[in-house]
Amino acid sequence: MKPFTYVVPKTLAEAAEAGKQANTLLKGAGIDLVDRMKERLQTPERVVNLLPLKDDLAGVAVDANGELRIGALTTLTQLEQHQALAAPELAALRASAAMTATPHVRNRATVAGNILQFTRCWYVRSEAFHCLHGGRGPTCLAMTGENRFHAVLGWQDCVRVHPSNLAPPLLALDAEYSTLLDGKTRRRKLSELFPAEPRAQNPEHTLAAGEIVTALHVPKQPANARSAYCESREKQSFDWATTACAVRVVLDGGKFTAADVVLGAVAPNPLPRPKAAALLVGQAPSPALFQKVAAAAFADASPLAHNDYKLVVGKAIVVQALEEATR
Amino acid sequence: MTSPSQPRDGVEITMGYRALPGQQEDRLEKRTVQPAAGDAPPWDANTTFAVVGRDLDRVDGLAKASGRAKYAYDMTFPGLLQAMILRSKVARGKLTGLELDEARRMPGIAAVVALKEIGAKVRFVGDGIAAVAGTNVHLVRDAIEKIRADYEIEEHNVDYLVAENAPLLAGDGQIDEPWPEKDAADVEAALAKAAIQHTATYRVEVQTHSSLETHGGVAKWNGNELDLWLSTQATFGCRGELMRALQGKGIDIAALTIHAEFVGGGFGSKISAGVEGLAVCLLAHAAQAPVKLMLDRFEEHTTTGNRPGALMQARAGVDEKGKIVAFDWRSWGHAGFTGSGGVAVPNYYTGDAKVRRDHKDLNCDTDPPRPMRAPGYPQGWFGAELFLDELATKAGIDPLTFRLQNDREQIRQDQWRFAAQRFGWEQGRARQNAANARVLWGVGLSSARWGNLGNPGRPPHGITCRIHQDGSVETRSGAQDIGVGLKTVMAMLTAEELGIDVKLVKATTGHTSDPSGPASGGSTVTPSLSPATRHAAFLGKQQLVELVAKHLGVPVADVDCKGGSVGTTKARLPWAEACKLIGPNPIDVRGQRFANYDGRPFHGSQCGVQMAEVAIDTTTGFVRVTRMFGIQDCGLVIAKKLAESQVLGAMIQGVSYALHEQRIMDKRSGRMLNGDFLRYKITGSQDLPELECHMHSLANGHDSVGAAGLGEPPSVASAAAIANAVFHALGTPVRHLPITPDKVLQALASRKG
């Protein structure tokens, strides 16, 4: 680790002020950031620790309108165990929080930290490689190298995948996020947190320097809404998803009246698949329909040399999620 | 001194084992053995034990669990310096320049040493170039970044399958090259006559040892004497290696003591002190201060050896009765830049068949292999046992029946039947998977063998036994316990021989100031040191018996030591009272490892059988191992709980080898991509099947104890049994480890196609 100044703010305003300074990183639990700093992949001059703001920024609450507010520093364990998440329409969120990493990690890792994760690409994450990500080199090394865990969809010049488990269900549930920047609070659709063009030079998120995510908001779900989250892995725990899918559906009179399908771990962004989801609307659940939706979710896939298995697995995971949501 | 229990014409012993549970026949043989003069009389199948074979806890378990056990990694001293190694980022070339001065001038840096001379070859990414010691790792890393190393870079290759002399592979991964002509006539004639023939190609990927404690040590000089706390599985080997190397550098060294009282695993990778072992001694010498150098996880994965990858091909035939008549085998090993990627295959199925075997090592620019739990066996057994299941299936024979028809070992014949019954083999095979089932179930099996009955050492290995006036007993070996249980074995054997509670015995291992023992390699430590431990206790007992006989005024021959007291049938002293006769100087004796008895032991090798059950999700290709059963012989089972732990641990490692572990290399840079524990996947607790094992204790009659080790034997079968279960479930084999979801989906697609 390189020496750095460690800022321990007393207030959110203080944190926001410190966070605006050049070469400064905000730290939640630090699960990944500390590792990257140890490996000197990141050498900030200043690190602002947000954890002292837990009193303000952690916790789950349901307001009078039935909207769920999840503080940015809420741990995955707190989220998973909150009684509000027992609701069947939030099952996707609960499942994704429950299957992330291990209990040790979940007891520490924060909701915002999970969503704002840095890529796990093994080329990007090694000081020995100079790839296009972050402008360190001329090309994406994974595109033509070892890419069994890389993107099959929605990639342009960089085939990294977005590693967040929580982002797909939150997107499927139509979540929003609040931030603080220059003393102003802003609330936007969660999809705006991810770059519209997930290119190599773009970070994994659209936050401005010093902008702090303060909360996630999950609106009250429509009546009869159900959700589910499934992911494929190579191990049963403590493994990164190879594909993931969150779905939210509304069933009325035996037919879908609304549906959302969001893929994870297959593209540089968590990836909503509205065309695939639209196939559900007006139809009754059936295995054939689910297969059709799954195929549509991967319709425009462009797999790389070592990851076309993700298409087969990913489709199976979409079907699984739909089955679970309609069970 | 000759024991009265050793008549000149030898001792008759009963070797073998009583019928396994549920079986009828005892397998016992009588034989006369000639123990060496002064050795303890042999134990045999009729010996009744007070301590040996019991389910006792690991004697150092609490010390380890509570953190009191100090590993090399834990050692610290006032003024301890930290150190790191500069590693080559070049896979192949020559070192043409090395500028260390700037690093030397960096703040907090106490010593910088070159590990390679200018002009020396650089052999792989991670090759050691220079080492730096300083006040903390951050400053050391700063200094490492200031070292300028220049290379003349040569073209590299890290893929052994495209190395020179690698065989041609067809698009489907099968070897597409004629079999060699040398010695072909017999095997080809036998193949031509066979009723059923089969040919197939198998592949395994590189597995790293992944010991929890990385390689390295803490070195502390006192004048020209050096103490080194080293994470090693060969204390004496490393002492010799480092003495030679330090003297070769012109360093004045009068004494070198290695300390490895606790070692966090090795699996075969810690037999040499390595670059890091020498570097820490050199840095401590240059800095004139104690230095700690432990590798990080990436270095551990990339520079400390591995279980090599291999490509294997078999062709064989059976006659109408299902007897193997020809077995032709060839393999190519991933040998790194030097070393051996050898592969072994079972030889007990092919007794009367025409057999041919061929192996070639293929070199490329990677860290070379090191031994890893049964070097060459898990690779070859995976290939051969899966091949045999494919052959049996082609011939319409159940895999178990096929083994029973061809396995010439009596012990394993009993084990096959026992395991089949305990595991539910027939039910497992009979279970039908519905045609459209999402989850497919299957069961598979594999045999195992290993052959090591210890070595006496030259000069012979020894053990110190001390019996103190306060009743406490020490048993000491300079050999290392790398976590598997040597201390517990020594304590139990000593307690057995002295007839006392294990709690009175303190076992100490790993300091080269104590008597010599072998490296932890080849499952040699238990068979080599158990008779020496017993001999030491036996000698100590004789001295105590003499004191007690004198005290009681009875003949020495009438006095024994058992049940916690010493004396005759009429007059006995409790152990504590007897020990008071010793006086301030303890009884201090050195037991010796005598040569194994002349003549044939009950069995020259160790036998085992494992069975596995899998459930495969056909939509995702995910394989879950749901149940495993293993039966394993290791001669006399001394510490039952620890023996089982060795077998179960090997099965877990086997699940990991079968399903998860593989080194993934970037071909362009020659660098490992998954050199961590995130992407280098190791089986976790959620992935574990229900595991059960049965220790098959037998009296082997090769020395006074008759034990064998368990480092290798249980490691041989697991991956093969799992691969066979996958074959059973899918109806088509996955011939390439690890069996990851992508390969399962490929197999399923080929089945449909």
Interface residues (C-beta under 8 A of the other chain):
Chain A: M1 K2 P3 R40 R120 W122 Y123 S126 A128 F129 L141 G145 E146 R148 F149 S232 R233 E234 K235 Q236 S237 F238 D239 W240 T242 Y309 V312 V313 A316 I317 V319 Q320
Chain B: K89 H138 R141 D617 T619 T620 G621 F622 R624 L659 H660 I664 M665 D666 K667 R668 S669 R671 L673 N674 L678 R679 K681 T683 G684 S685 Q686 D687 T740 P741 D742 L745 Q746
